[in-house]
Amino acid sequence: MGIPIYALGLSDGADRDLLGRLCAATGGDLALASSARDLPSGFFNISRGIGRRWLLFEGDASPGELAVTTPAWAPDVLVALFPATPCTDRLSLDGARELTVRPRFQLMMARPGSGGQLVVQIPSPGGKVLVTSQGDLVLSPKIPKCVPVGIPFPCAARLACAAAATVKPAAFIDRSTATLEWAGQTSGRVFLYDDGAHGDQEQADGEYGGTAVLSEVGEVTFEMTLTAPFSPRLRASANCRAVGEPLRVELPTYLSSAWSSLSDRFAHVRVHNETSVDLPVRVECGGPEISVTTVRGEREATVPVSVTGEWFRSRRARIVLRHVSTIQPLWEGDVTVPARSTIPASVVAILAAAAACAVFPRRTIRGVQVRVAFPIDDDSLRETRTCSCNESGALRFEGIPEPYNEPGLLRAIHGIWRTGVVFEPAAHVNPRFKGRTPDRVGNGFVLRSGAEWTVAGPAGTARYILTMR
């Protein structure tokens, strides 16, 4: 029905289990009184829960002066005294406003002095003192936006108030319990602690910490709840995304691996952390050497990897990045380790090529001329044209009809021991060479100085003669 139930159990024979389950199911609370003398204290606790008041101090006080330090967010406090035995003497409090005075309990409203100090004069015979106050406290969750699957990640919460930088000192913090729950494909629940040992800074400072583990990939909504006996219940929520591949790895380049292999040094792998959680990583590369590093959340790190190759044969090395605590593999892949002779051999090849270029310059088709006779009859030249090749090697004769005017292209032959040029006939030209057919190179023919060939067409036959200076 949405109505919280608050129960008060009298004597040790009260069914605490039944009353506790009834209150917990409705969002209420349970108070216990061992005797009739404790009933006022029990009713006060219930009224505190209903009135949304926070407990600042609770304890037994002897007659005399009692000093209580209150937090900055509590400008007005309610002081309650439950005498050990009924009495008519009143407690004394500077600037207090008397609310109720009875033989078995007294209530007063007061404003603490400078520094939050509250000084109370307790009458004889003493008794139980409670100090409470209202306050606009909120629970702020601190959940990473992106977490890895199967690996514990830190969760935190902070109890804060806009009117003060800190919520302490307050007695309810010592008795508070923070829980973190989530539901989806899988559900879970963990506790957050304010003991200074779970990444929550100091003990009882309103900072709660703990760890959680998600088992499946996807979006998750966390529900955080802070409860304390007879205190307001605070709730907050946060969203998170779980990923199955938390790391993105850039392997070393071939040249970097070759240098590392030759010098017996470490190659460097760039690791990008796609999550918001710091991940301690253990690096394995198929050998006894293991390095450990921490990759910060949403950042990248350079991880050293030992890659030593053989002299004349390359090999593949398996790199595995594992989580230090869970030994779970976060990423694994292969890197090619070149032979140790790769860099020396490459240096020798580069030097040899440079020397060859210096001694044997690149060949060109400069100085090559082609003379054409058209038409020819009985091996006599009726009309002669001479053409020098341009930079592209194209042959073009002026005053000669097609297809004789553009017989093809000439290309230089590069190499130390090879001479001549390569003649590539045009698509519409079918040359016939004098003597033995020249060697073929792709679609062309290797020609040397003095080579002759003819091209027949509808207008007659043309004869071409190649000369090289």
LINBEL-V577930 format. One record per pair of residues at least 12 apart in sequence whose ideal C-beta (glycine too) atoms are under 6 Angstrom apart, sorted by sequence separation. I is the first residue (numbers start at 1). J is the second residue. D is the distance in whole Angstrom. If there is no record, write none. Layout:
i=I j=J d=D
i=I j=J d=D
//
This chain:
i=7 j=19 d=4
i=96 j=108 d=4
i=97 j=109 d=5
i=143 j=155 d=6
i=179 j=191 d=6
i=180 j=192 d=6
i=198 j=210 d=5
i=224 j=236 d=5
i=281 j=293 d=6
i=320 j=332 d=4
i=385 j=397 d=5
i=395 j=407 d=5
i=291 j=304 d=5
i=372 j=385 d=5
i=410 j=423 d=6
i=452 j=465 d=5
i=31 j=45 d=5
i=56 j=70 d=6
i=96 j=110 d=4
i=142 j=156 d=4
i=178 j=192 d=4
i=194 j=208 d=5
i=223 j=237 d=5
i=280 j=294 d=5
i=281 j=295 d=6
i=305 j=319 d=6
i=319 j=333 d=6
i=31 j=46 d=5
i=91 j=106 d=6
i=93 j=108 d=6
i=95 j=110 d=6
i=252 j=267 d=4
i=371 j=386 d=5
i=385 j=400 d=6
i=394 j=409 d=6
i=408 j=423 d=6
i=409 j=424 d=5
i=451 j=466 d=5
i=7 j=23 d=6
i=95 j=111 d=6
i=141 j=157 d=5
i=192 j=208 d=4
i=222 j=238 d=5
i=278 j=294 d=6
i=279 j=295 d=5
i=318 j=334 d=6
i=319 j=335 d=6
i=393 j=409 d=5
i=408 j=424 d=5
i=5 j=22 d=6
i=86 j=103 d=4
i=93 j=110 d=5
i=193 j=210 d=6
i=289 j=306 d=5
i=369 j=386 d=6
i=370 j=387 d=5
i=393 j=410 d=4
i=408 j=425 d=4
i=5 j=23 d=6
i=86 j=104 d=6
i=139 j=157 d=6
i=140 j=158 d=5
i=192 j=210 d=4
i=221 j=239 d=6
i=278 j=296 d=5
i=316 j=334 d=5
i=317 j=335 d=5
i=393 j=411 d=5
i=408 j=426 d=5
i=434 j=452 d=4
i=449 j=467 d=6
i=278 j=297 d=5
i=287 j=306 d=6
i=369 j=388 d=5
i=422 j=441 d=5
i=424 j=443 d=5
i=447 j=466 d=5
i=449 j=468 d=4
i=29 j=49 d=5
i=139 j=159 d=6
i=140 j=160 d=6
i=190 j=210 d=6
i=220 j=240 d=5
i=249 j=269 d=6
i=250 j=270 d=4
i=277 j=297 d=5
i=283 j=303 d=5
i=285 j=305 d=5
i=316 j=336 d=6
i=317 j=337 d=5
i=406 j=426 d=6
i=424 j=444 d=4
i=433 j=453 d=4
i=5 j=26 d=4
i=157 j=178 d=6
i=276 j=297 d=4
i=285 j=306 d=5
i=368 j=389 d=5
i=389 j=410 d=5
i=423 j=444 d=6
i=4 j=26 d=5
i=6 j=28 d=4
i=137 j=159 d=6
i=138 j=160 d=6
i=190 j=212 d=5
i=219 j=241 d=5
i=249 j=271 d=6
i=273 j=295 d=4
i=275 j=297 d=6
i=276 j=298 d=6
i=315 j=337 d=5
i=407 j=429 d=5
i=422 j=444 d=4
i=423 j=445 d=5
i=431 j=453 d=4
i=432 j=454 d=5
i=4 j=27 d=4
i=5 j=28 d=4
i=6 j=29 d=6
i=7 j=30 d=5
i=8 j=31 d=5
i=9 j=32 d=5
i=10 j=33 d=5
i=82 j=105 d=5
i=4 j=28 d=4
i=137 j=161 d=5
i=247 j=271 d=6
i=248 j=272 d=4
i=271 j=295 d=5
i=273 j=297 d=6
i=314 j=338 d=5
i=365 j=389 d=5
i=422 j=446 d=6
i=423 j=447 d=5
i=431 j=455 d=6
i=81 j=106 d=5
i=155 j=180 d=6
i=217 j=242 d=5
i=314 j=339 d=5
i=370 j=395 d=6
i=372 j=397 d=6
i=403 j=428 d=5
i=248 j=274 d=6
i=273 j=299 d=6
i=313 j=339 d=5
i=374 j=400 d=6
i=403 j=429 d=6
i=420 j=446 d=5
i=421 j=447 d=6
i=429 j=455 d=5
i=80 j=107 d=5
i=93 j=120 d=5
i=217 j=244 d=5
i=312 j=339 d=5
i=420 j=447 d=6
i=214 j=242 d=4
i=246 j=274 d=6
i=272 j=300 d=5
i=309 j=337 d=4
i=365 j=393 d=6
i=420 j=448 d=4
i=79 j=108 d=5
i=91 j=120 d=6
i=92 j=121 d=4
i=186 j=215 d=5
i=246 j=275 d=5
i=309 j=338 d=6
i=311 j=340 d=5
i=312 j=341 d=6
i=174 j=204 d=5
i=178 j=208 d=4
i=186 j=216 d=5
i=270 j=300 d=6
i=271 j=301 d=5
i=307 j=337 d=5
i=309 j=339 d=6
i=311 j=341 d=5
i=374 j=404 d=5
i=78 j=109 d=6
i=79 j=110 d=6
i=91 j=122 d=6
i=173 j=204 d=5
i=185 j=216 d=5
i=286 j=317 d=5
i=309 j=340 d=5
i=91 j=123 d=6
i=270 j=302 d=6
i=271 j=303 d=5
i=285 j=317 d=6
i=286 j=318 d=5
i=77 j=110 d=6
i=173 j=206 d=6
i=8 j=42 d=5
i=89 j=123 d=4
i=268 j=302 d=5
i=269 j=303 d=5
i=285 j=319 d=5
i=76 j=111 d=6
i=157 j=192 d=6
i=44 j=80 d=6
i=184 j=220 d=5
i=269 j=305 d=5
i=284 j=320 d=4
i=168 j=205 d=5
i=182 j=220 d=5
i=266 j=304 d=4
i=267 j=305 d=5
i=283 j=321 d=6
i=167 j=206 d=4
i=6 j=46 d=5
i=85 j=125 d=5
i=182 j=222 d=5
i=266 j=306 d=6
i=267 j=307 d=5
i=281 j=321 d=5
i=282 j=322 d=5
i=41 j=82 d=5
i=84 j=125 d=5
i=40 j=82 d=6
i=70 j=112 d=5
i=84 j=126 d=6
i=180 j=222 d=6
i=181 j=223 d=5
i=282 j=324 d=5
i=84 j=127 d=5
i=83 j=127 d=4
i=180 j=224 d=5
i=264 j=308 d=6
i=280 j=324 d=4
i=82 j=127 d=5
i=154 j=199 d=6
i=365 j=410 d=5
i=70 j=116 d=4
i=81 j=127 d=6
i=82 j=128 d=4
i=179 j=225 d=5
i=261 j=307 d=6
i=69 j=116 d=5
i=159 j=206 d=4
i=260 j=307 d=5
i=261 j=308 d=6
i=365 j=412 d=5
i=70 j=118 d=6
i=81 j=129 d=6
i=178 j=226 d=5
i=261 j=309 d=4
i=364 j=412 d=5
i=158 j=207 d=6
i=363 j=412 d=4
i=68 j=118 d=4
i=80 j=130 d=4
i=176 j=226 d=6
i=177 j=227 d=5
i=257 j=307 d=6
i=157 j=208 d=4
i=363 j=414 d=6
i=67 j=119 d=5
i=79 j=131 d=5
i=176 j=228 d=4
i=156 j=209 d=5
i=175 j=228 d=5
i=368 j=421 d=6
i=66 j=120 d=5
i=77 j=131 d=5
i=78 j=132 d=5
i=175 j=229 d=6
i=403 j=457 d=6
i=155 j=210 d=5
i=65 j=121 d=6
i=66 j=122 d=5
i=77 j=133 d=5
i=172 j=228 d=4
i=360 j=416 d=5
i=365 j=421 d=6
i=154 j=211 d=6
i=155 j=212 d=5
i=401 j=459 d=6
i=404 j=462 d=4
i=63 j=122 d=5
i=74 j=133 d=4
i=152 j=211 d=4
i=172 j=231 d=5
i=61 j=122 d=5
i=63 j=124 d=4
i=74 j=135 d=6
i=152 j=213 d=5
i=73 j=135 d=5
i=63 j=126 d=5
i=68 j=131 d=6
i=40 j=104 d=5
i=62 j=126 d=5
i=40 j=105 d=4
i=61 j=126 d=5
i=149 j=214 d=6
i=157 j=224 d=6
i=60 j=128 d=6
i=61 j=129 d=5
i=149 j=217 d=6
i=58 j=130 d=5
i=57 j=131 d=4
i=56 j=131 d=5
i=261 j=337 d=5
i=55 j=132 d=6
i=56 j=133 d=6
i=261 j=338 d=6
i=262 j=340 d=5
i=53 j=132 d=4
i=54 j=133 d=6
i=143 j=222 d=5
i=261 j=340 d=5
i=257 j=337 d=6
i=258 j=338 d=4
i=53 j=134 d=6
i=54 j=135 d=6
i=257 j=338 d=6
i=262 j=343 d=5
i=249 j=331 d=5
i=141 j=224 d=5
i=247 j=330 d=5
i=48 j=132 d=6
i=246 j=330 d=6
i=247 j=331 d=4
i=251 j=335 d=5
i=258 j=342 d=4
i=258 j=343 d=5
i=375 j=460 d=3
i=376 j=461 d=6
i=139 j=226 d=5
i=376 j=463 d=5
i=73 j=161 d=4
i=374 j=462 d=4
i=73 j=163 d=5
i=372 j=462 d=6
i=373 j=463 d=5
i=73 j=164 d=4
i=72 j=164 d=4
i=372 j=464 d=5
i=147 j=240 d=6
i=149 j=242 d=5
i=370 j=464 d=6
i=371 j=465 d=5
i=139 j=234 d=4
i=141 j=236 d=5
i=143 j=238 d=4
i=146 j=241 d=5
i=147 j=242 d=6
i=149 j=244 d=5
i=71 j=167 d=6
i=370 j=466 d=5
i=139 j=236 d=4
i=141 j=238 d=4
i=143 j=240 d=5
i=148 j=246 d=4
i=369 j=467 d=5
i=71 j=170 d=6
i=69 j=169 d=5
i=368 j=468 d=5
i=367 j=469 d=4
i=58 j=171 d=5
i=56 j=170 d=5
i=57 j=171 d=5
i=56 j=171 d=6
i=55 j=171 d=5
i=55 j=172 d=4
i=54 j=172 d=5
i=153 j=277 d=5
i=148 j=275 d=5
i=147 j=275 d=6
i=146 j=275 d=5
i=146 j=276 d=5
i=147 j=277 d=5
i=145 j=276 d=5
i=144 j=276 d=4
i=144 j=277 d=5
i=151 j=323 d=6
i=151 j=326 d=6
i=54 j=231 d=6
i=150 j=328 d=6
i=52 j=232 d=5
i=49 j=230 d=4
i=48 j=230 d=5
i=45 j=230 d=4
i=29 j=230 d=5
//
